[in-house]
Amino acid sequence: MNETLYRVSANPHVRDKSSTQSIMLDVILALLPATVFGIYIFGASAAVTIAVSIVTCVAAEYIYQKLMKQKVSVSDLSAAVTGLLLALNLPAGVPFWMPVLGGLFAIIVVKQVFGGLGQNFMNPALGARCFLMISFAARMTTFTYDGVTTATPLALLKAGKSVDLGNVFTGFIPGTIGETSAVLLLLGGAYLVLKKVISPLIPCIYVATVAVFVLLFGGHGFDLTYMASEIFAGGLMLGAIFMATDYVTSPITSRGKIIFGVLCGLLTGIFRLFGPMAEGVSYSIIIANLVVPLIEKITVPTPFGIVKAKGGKDNE
C-alpha cells in the first residue's frame, strides 16, 4: 500500500469569488467619501494632487512591467489604490513633482523591485510618504486651510492647546487631503468590514492601544476629550483602517493581528507623545510591517500532521 503523507497548511482554507480587482475596487469605493470631502475643503489643488498621484502610479507600473517583459497587471487596480492612498497622505497644494516622485518610489522601489503585488515588505503608499517626509520635511508639514497656513490639531495638542472635537471628528480642520474627516473614514471602514474585505481586529486593537497609551502617558489624566482628540485627529483613522490592514504587509492569524495592532498603537503613542513630531502613524505602521515576518513565525500554527522537534525542525 502506497502511503503518502501530505503537508496541509494551516487553516482557514477558504474558497472565495473575490479577486484582487474587486477588493481594490471596494477599497476605492470606501475611500471615496473622504476623498470627495478632501477635494471639497481643500479645493482644486487636492484634486490635481490625487489625479497626478494615481496616473503616476498606474503609468509607472505599466511601463516597468513592459520593460521587464512581465505580465501587465494595472487592471487589478492595486497601483490605482496606491496612488490614491499616497495622495490622501499628502498636504493639498504640494508641487506636482512630489506625488510624481512619491508614486515612482512607491511602485518601483517598494513594490516592483521586490517582486510586485504580494511581495512588497511594506505598504507602498506609506513607504513613499515617509520617503517624501524625510526628503522634504518642511513642505510635507505645511498645511493650509481656508487659504491660511495653520497648525494641525495634533500640533496644537502637542503644544498643550485645546481643539474643537466636533470639527476634528467631521473634518473641518487642516491636515493631509484624506485624513481630516474621521467620520467619513469610519464610514468607509464599516463598508469594508461589511463587505468582509478587512477584519476589524487590527483597526480596533490599534486605536484601542493608542487610546490607553494616551490616557496613561498623555499627561492629562482620564481626560476622554483629549483622548478622543488624539484618536480622531491626524492620520490614525486613515492608517488604522486602510493601511495597517494591507493584506501583504499585515499578519494572517488572529493572534498575529492582535500583536501587530498593539505594536502599531504603542509606536504611534511613543512617537506622538515623546517624539519631536506631532504625528507618528506612518512610521509606526512601516516599522510594524518590518516585524511581520517575526510575528508570523511565532503565531502561525503548525500544519496538521507535523510534529515540532526540539531542535526546531518539523518531522512527519
C-alpha positions as CSV (number, residue, x, y, z in Angstrom):
1,M,0.0,0.0,0.0
2,N,1.5,3.3,-1.1
3,E,1.0,5.7,1.8
4,T,1.7,9.4,1.2
5,L,1.7,12.0,3.9
6,Y,0.5,15.3,2.6
7,R,1.6,18.5,4.2
8,V,-1.6,20.6,4.8
9,S,-1.1,24.3,5.5
10,A,-2.7,26.0,8.5
11,N,-6.4,26.8,8.4
12,P,-8.5,28.6,7.4
13,H,-9.0,27.1,3.9
14,V,-11.4,29.5,2.2
15,R,-12.8,29.5,-1.3
16,D,-13.9,32.9,-2.3
17,K,-15.0,34.6,-5.5
18,S,-13.2,37.8,-4.6
19,S,-10.5,38.9,-6.9
20,T,-7.7,41.4,-6.4
21,Q,-9.6,43.8,-8.7
22,S,-12.9,43.5,-6.8
23,I,-11.1,44.0,-3.4
24,M,-9.2,47.1,-4.7
25,L,-12.5,48.5,-6.2
26,D,-14.1,48.1,-2.7
27,V,-11.2,50.0,-1.2
28,I,-11.5,52.8,-3.7
29,L,-15.3,53.0,-3.0
30,A,-14.6,53.1,0.7
31,L,-12.2,55.9,0.3
32,L,-14.5,58.0,-2.0
33,P,-16.3,59.8,0.8
34,A,-13.1,61.0,2.4
35,T,-11.6,61.8,-1.0
36,V,-14.5,63.9,-2.1
37,F,-14.6,65.7,1.2
38,G,-10.9,66.4,0.9
39,I,-11.4,68.0,-2.5
40,Y,-14.4,69.9,-1.1
41,I,-12.4,71.6,1.7
42,F,-9.0,71.9,0.1
43,G,-10.1,72.8,-3.5
44,A,-8.8,72.1,-6.9
45,S,-5.2,71.6,-5.8
46,A,-6.3,68.5,-3.9
47,A,-8.0,67.1,-7.0
48,V,-4.8,67.7,-9.0
49,T,-2.6,66.0,-6.5
50,I,-4.9,63.0,-6.4
51,A,-5.1,62.8,-10.2
52,V,-1.3,63.2,-10.7
53,S,-0.5,60.6,-8.0
54,I,-2.9,57.9,-9.4
55,V,-1.8,58.5,-13.0
56,T,1.9,58.3,-12.0
57,C,1.5,55.0,-10.1
58,V,-0.5,53.3,-12.8
59,A,1.9,54.5,-15.5
60,A,4.9,53.5,-13.5
61,E,3.6,50.0,-13.0
62,Y,2.6,49.7,-16.7
63,I,6.0,50.9,-18.0
64,Y,8.1,48.9,-15.5
65,Q,6.2,45.7,-16.3
66,K,6.5,46.3,-20.1
67,L,10.3,47.0,-19.8
68,M,10.8,43.9,-17.6
69,K,8.7,41.8,-20.0
70,Q,6.3,40.9,-17.2
71,K,2.5,40.5,-17.4
72,V,0.9,43.9,-17.2
73,S,-1.4,43.9,-14.1
74,V,-2.6,47.5,-13.8
75,S,-6.1,46.3,-14.4
76,D,-6.1,44.8,-10.9
77,L,-6.4,48.4,-9.6
78,S,-3.7,47.9,-6.9
79,A,-1.5,50.6,-8.4
80,A,-4.5,53.0,-8.5
81,V,-5.2,52.3,-4.8
82,T,-1.5,53.0,-4.0
83,G,-1.7,56.3,-5.9
84,L,-5.0,57.3,-4.2
85,L,-3.6,56.4,-0.7
86,L,-0.4,58.3,-1.4
87,A,-2.3,61.4,-2.4
88,L,-4.6,61.2,0.6
89,N,-1.4,61.3,2.8
90,L,-0.1,64.5,1.2
91,P,-1.0,68.1,2.0
92,A,-3.1,69.9,-0.6
93,G,-1.1,72.3,-2.8
94,V,2.2,70.3,-2.9
95,P,4.2,70.8,-6.1
96,F,3.1,68.4,-8.8
97,W,6.5,66.7,-8.8
98,M,6.1,65.5,-5.3
99,P,3.2,63.0,-6.0
100,V,5.2,62.0,-9.1
101,L,8.3,61.3,-7.2
102,G,6.4,59.6,-4.4
103,G,4.4,57.5,-6.9
104,L,7.6,56.3,-8.6
105,F,9.2,55.4,-5.3
106,A,6.1,53.5,-4.2
107,I,5.6,51.5,-7.3
108,I,9.2,50.9,-8.5
109,V,11.3,50.8,-5.3
110,V,8.8,49.5,-2.7
111,K,6.6,47.3,-4.9
112,Q,8.1,46.1,-8.2
113,V,11.8,45.7,-7.3
114,F,10.7,43.3,-4.6
115,G,8.6,41.2,-6.9
116,G,5.4,43.1,-7.4
117,L,2.0,42.7,-5.7
118,G,2.2,40.3,-2.8
119,Q,6.0,40.6,-2.4
120,N,6.4,44.1,-1.0
121,F,7.8,44.3,2.5
122,M,6.0,47.5,3.5
123,N,2.9,49.4,2.4
124,P,4.0,51.2,-0.8
125,A,2.0,54.4,-0.2
126,L,3.3,54.8,3.4
127,G,6.8,54.0,2.2
128,A,6.5,56.8,-0.3
129,R,5.1,59.2,2.2
130,C,7.9,58.5,4.7
131,F,10.4,59.0,1.8
132,L,8.9,62.4,1.0
133,M,8.7,63.3,4.7
134,I,12.4,62.6,5.2
135,S,13.4,64.3,1.9
136,F,11.1,67.4,2.1
137,A,10.0,67.7,5.7
138,A,9.2,71.4,5.6
139,R,6.8,71.1,2.6
140,M,5.2,67.9,3.9
141,T,4.4,69.6,7.2
142,T,2.9,72.8,5.8
143,F,-0.8,72.8,5.9
144,T,-3.3,75.3,4.5
145,Y,-6.9,75.6,5.4
146,D,-9.3,78.3,4.2
147,G,-6.4,79.9,2.4
148,V,-4.4,80.3,5.7
149,T,-1.3,78.3,6.6
150,T,-2.0,77.0,10.1
151,A,-1.2,74.2,12.6
152,T,-3.0,70.9,12.6
153,P,-5.0,69.8,15.6
154,L,-2.2,67.3,16.5
155,A,0.4,70.1,16.5
156,L,-2.0,72.2,18.8
157,L,-2.4,69.3,21.1
158,K,1.4,68.8,21.2
159,A,1.8,72.5,22.2
160,G,-0.7,72.0,25.0
161,K,-3.6,73.7,23.4
162,S,-7.2,72.5,23.0
163,V,-9.0,71.7,19.8
164,D,-12.6,71.6,18.7
165,L,-13.5,67.9,18.9
166,G,-16.6,68.4,16.7
167,N,-14.5,69.9,13.9
168,V,-11.9,67.2,14.3
169,F,-14.4,64.4,14.0
170,T,-16.2,65.9,11.0
171,G,-13.1,67.1,9.2
172,F,-13.2,70.9,9.0
173,I,-9.5,71.2,10.0
174,P,-6.1,71.4,8.4
175,G,-4.3,68.2,7.5
176,T,-3.5,65.9,4.6
177,I,-6.1,65.6,1.9
178,G,-7.7,62.4,3.2
179,E,-7.1,62.3,6.9
180,T,-9.2,65.1,8.2
181,S,-12.7,63.6,8.4
182,A,-12.7,60.8,10.9
183,V,-16.5,60.1,10.5
184,L,-16.1,59.5,6.7
185,L,-13.1,57.3,7.2
186,L,-15.1,55.3,9.8
187,L,-17.9,55.1,7.3
188,G,-15.5,53.7,4.7
189,G,-14.1,51.2,7.2
190,A,-17.6,50.0,8.1
191,Y,-18.2,49.4,4.4
192,L,-15.0,47.3,4.1
193,V,-15.9,45.3,7.2
194,L,-19.4,44.6,6.0
195,K,-18.0,43.5,2.6
196,K,-15.6,41.3,4.5
197,V,-12.7,43.0,2.7
198,I,-10.9,43.7,6.1
199,S,-11.2,42.3,9.6
200,P,-11.9,44.9,12.3
201,L,-9.3,43.3,14.6
202,I,-6.3,45.3,13.6
203,P,-8.0,48.8,13.4
204,C,-9.8,48.2,16.7
205,I,-6.7,46.9,18.6
206,Y,-4.6,49.7,17.1
207,V,-7.0,52.5,18.1
208,A,-7.7,51.0,21.5
209,T,-3.9,50.8,22.2
210,V,-3.4,54.4,21.3
211,A,-6.4,55.4,23.5
212,V,-5.0,53.5,26.5
213,F,-1.5,54.9,25.9
214,V,-2.8,58.5,25.7
215,L,-4.7,58.1,28.9
216,L,-1.7,56.6,30.7
217,F,1.1,58.8,29.4
218,G,-0.7,61.9,27.8
219,G,-0.3,64.0,31.0
220,H,-4.0,64.8,31.0
221,G,-5.2,62.1,33.4
222,F,-8.5,60.4,32.5
223,D,-9.5,63.2,30.0
224,L,-11.7,61.5,27.5
225,T,-12.0,64.6,25.3
226,Y,-8.2,64.8,25.0
227,M,-8.1,61.1,24.2
228,A,-10.7,61.4,21.5
229,S,-8.9,64.4,20.0
230,E,-5.7,62.3,19.7
231,I,-7.7,59.4,18.2
232,F,-9.7,61.4,15.6
233,A,-7.0,63.9,14.7
234,G,-4.2,63.2,12.3
235,G,-3.7,60.1,10.3
236,L,-4.7,57.4,12.8
237,M,-8.1,56.6,11.3
238,L,-6.7,56.6,7.7
239,G,-3.7,54.5,8.7
240,A,-5.5,52.0,11.0
241,I,-8.4,51.3,8.6
242,F,-6.8,51.5,5.2
243,M,-3.1,50.8,5.5
244,A,-2.4,48.7,8.6
245,T,-4.9,46.2,7.2
246,D,-3.0,45.8,3.9
247,Y,-3.1,42.0,3.1
248,V,0.5,41.8,2.1
249,T,2.2,43.6,5.0
250,S,0.0,42.5,7.9
251,P,-0.2,39.1,9.7
252,I,-2.7,36.5,8.7
253,T,-3.6,35.0,12.0
254,S,-5.9,36.5,14.7
255,R,-3.1,36.4,17.3
256,G,-0.7,38.0,14.8
257,K,-3.2,40.7,14.1
258,I,-3.6,41.5,17.8
259,I,0.2,41.7,18.3
260,F,0.5,43.8,15.1
261,G,-2.2,46.2,16.2
262,V,-0.7,46.6,19.7
263,L,2.7,47.3,18.2
264,C,1.3,49.9,15.9
265,G,-0.5,51.5,18.7
266,L,2.4,51.6,21.1
267,L,4.7,53.0,18.4
268,T,2.2,55.7,17.5
269,G,1.8,56.7,21.1
270,I,5.5,56.9,21.7
271,F,6.1,58.9,18.5
272,R,3.2,61.3,19.2
273,L,3.8,61.9,22.9
274,F,7.5,61.6,23.3
275,G,8.9,62.3,19.8
276,P,9.6,65.7,18.2
277,M,6.8,65.4,15.7
278,A,3.1,65.6,16.4
279,E,2.3,62.6,14.1
280,G,3.7,59.1,14.0
281,V,1.2,56.8,12.2
282,S,3.2,56.3,9.0
283,Y,6.5,55.4,10.7
284,S,4.7,53.2,13.2
285,I,2.9,51.1,10.5
286,I,6.1,50.7,8.5
287,I,8.2,49.6,11.4
288,A,5.4,47.1,12.3
289,N,5.4,45.9,8.7
290,L,9.1,45.0,9.0
291,V,8.3,42.9,12.1
292,V,5.5,40.9,10.4
293,P,7.8,38.0,9.4
294,L,8.7,37.5,13.0
295,I,5.1,37.8,14.1
296,E,4.1,35.2,11.5
297,K,6.9,32.9,12.7
298,I,5.6,32.8,16.3
299,T,1.9,32.9,15.6
300,V,1.2,30.7,12.5
301,P,0.1,27.3,13.8
302,T,2.0,24.1,12.9
303,P,0.4,22.3,9.9
304,F,-1.8,19.3,10.7
305,G,0.3,16.1,10.8
306,I,3.6,17.9,11.6
307,V,5.3,17.4,14.9
308,K,7.7,20.0,16.2
309,A,11.0,18.6,17.1
310,K,13.1,20.1,20.0
311,G,15.7,21.3,17.5
312,G,13.1,23.4,15.7
313,K,12.8,21.1,12.7
314,D,9.4,19.6,11.6
315,N,9.1,15.8,11.5
316,E,6.5,13.9,9.6
